[in-house]
Amino acid sequence: MRGTLSCTATNCVNNLSGICSASTIDIMGSNAHSSEETQCETFAEKGLKNSLNNVFNMNVIGEFKQVFNHDTIEMSPKIICEVINCMHNSEDRCEARNIMVNGRGALSSAKTECETFKEQ
């Protein structure tokens, strides 16, 4: 990822003050024609069980750098994108400069969406 990633899914175990702490993010919605038809498959509701299940997808180096640098966003997750119709998808990787995942109040990945989606 080359730019910034922000996320409003505050109920997600990977959300640290609006920044995603996952090392790999999966965006689903292969035949989407709008952002509402996409979802962040990496979403997991906050809780001990999900925290333990997601420990291997933590961006530890990014989190460590972020603690010491508040001026820039140090998190740089790999974003796998399965949204074929998105102009930012390049060989199943997101190439957008700035990415926004919306999931305010989400309790499952079905209630999240990639706001950066732009149909080709």
C-alpha positions in Angstrom: 0.0 0.0 0.0 1.3 3.4 -1.0 -1.0 5.9 0.8 -3.2 6.0 3.9 -5.9 3.7 5.0 -8.6 4.8 7.4 -11.4 2.7 8.8 -14.6 3.6 10.7 -15.3 0.0 11.9 -14.5 0.8 15.5 -16.0 -2.6 16.6 -13.2 -4.4 14.7 -10.3 -6.0 16.5 -7.9 -4.6 13.9 -9.1 -1.0 14.4 -6.7 1.2 16.4 -8.1 4.7 16.5 -9.2 4.6 12.9 -6.1 2.9 11.6 -6.2 -0.8 10.6 -3.6 -2.9 12.4 -4.0 -6.0 10.1 -1.0 -6.9 8.0 -3.3 -8.2 5.2 -6.8 -6.9 4.4 -9.2 -8.8 2.2 -11.8 -6.8 0.2 -14.6 -8.9 -1.2 -17.4 -8.3 -3.7 -16.1 -9.7 -7.0 -19.0 -8.4 -9.1 -19.7 -5.2 -7.2 -21.0 -2.2 -9.0 -21.0 0.1 -5.9 -19.2 0.4 -2.6 -22.2 -0.9 -0.9 -21.7 -4.3 -2.6 -18.1 -4.6 -1.2 -17.0 -5.7 2.2 -13.9 -6.0 4.3 -13.6 -9.8 4.9 -10.8 -9.1 7.5 -13.3 -7.6 9.9 -13.7 -9.4 13.2 -15.8 -8.1 16.1 -13.8 -7.0 19.1 -13.5 -9.7 21.8 -10.9 -12.1 23.3 -11.7 -15.0 21.0 -11.4 -12.9 17.8 -8.3 -11.1 19.1 -6.6 -14.5 19.6 -7.8 -15.7 16.2 -6.4 -12.7 14.5 -3.0 -12.5 16.3 -1.2 -13.9 13.2 -2.5 -11.1 11.0 -1.2 -8.3 13.2 1.1 -5.7 11.6 3.5 -5.7 14.5 6.2 -3.7 12.8 3.7 -1.1 11.7 2.2 -0.8 15.1 5.6 -0.4 16.7 6.5 2.4 14.3 3.1 4.0 14.8 3.7 4.3 18.6 6.7 6.5 17.9 5.4 8.5 15.0 2.2 10.4 15.3 2.8 12.7 12.3 2.4 10.1 9.6 0.6 6.8 9.3 3.1 3.9 9.5 0.7 1.1 8.9 1.1 -0.4 5.5 -1.1 -3.5 5.1 -1.2 -5.6 2.0 -4.6 -5.2 0.5 -6.0 -8.1 -1.4 -8.9 -7.0 -3.6 -11.3 -9.4 -5.2 -13.5 -6.6 -6.6 -13.0 -7.2 -10.4 -14.9 -4.1 -11.5 -12.8 -1.6 -9.4 -10.5 0.6 -11.2 -8.0 0.4 -8.3 -7.7 -3.4 -8.7 -4.4 -4.5 -10.3 -3.9 -8.3 -10.3 -6.0 -8.7 -7.1 -4.1 -5.9 -5.3 -5.5 -2.5 -4.4 -3.5 0.3 -6.0 -5.5 3.2 -4.6 -3.4 5.9 -3.0 -5.8 6.5 -0.1 -8.3 3.9 1.1 -11.4 4.3 3.3 -13.2 1.3 4.8 -16.6 2.2 6.2 -18.1 0.1 9.0 -19.5 2.4 11.6 -21.5 0.2 14.0 -20.6 -3.0 12.1 -20.9 -6.3 13.9 -19.9 -8.4 10.9 -18.0 -8.0 7.7 -21.3 -7.8 5.8 -21.8 -4.3 7.3 -18.5 -3.0 6.1 -17.7 -1.5 2.7 -14.8 -0.1 0.7 -15.6 3.6 0.1 -12.7 3.8 -2.3 -14.4 1.6 -4.8 -14.7 3.2 -8.3 -16.3 1.1 -11.0 -14.2 0.8 -14.2 
